């Protein structure tokens, strides 16, 4: 296995399989070393005919690039099979992680997307909320820290520079 096979198409996004493997290892490390790890899940849905549907790959890539600029190179960032983006803040407790979530939220809100989006961001901390990946994900999805609607700010009929 090469390093490039861990990432999606030359991006900073880990493949779902690579993410799950590394997350499991990092959770074991966090428990063993008694350190924190915070899992953040970003659910971005695009508006389509007054409904919200899973965002397309291009939109998720845009959101992933925004997140990638706001987190450390040592943190994990992935696209899940369920159509969400997930990032893990290593050695970060819940309180410190909310500051990163606020920064990410501000950047996403100010970005110009070609379609209206509904974005929800939830987080869960190991060991504060759970110590296994499944429980952390359930907690993060069921306890959103922020949720908002990003209006379309780019007219799709006007060519962009």
Secondary structure by P-SEA (a helix, b strand, c coil): cccccccccccccccaaaaaaaaaaaaaaaaaacbbbbbbbbbbbbbcccccccccaaaaaaaaaaaaaaccccbbbbbccccbbbbbbccccaaaaaaaaaaaaaaaaaccccbbbbbbbbbcccccccccaaaaaaaaaacccbbbbbccccccccccc
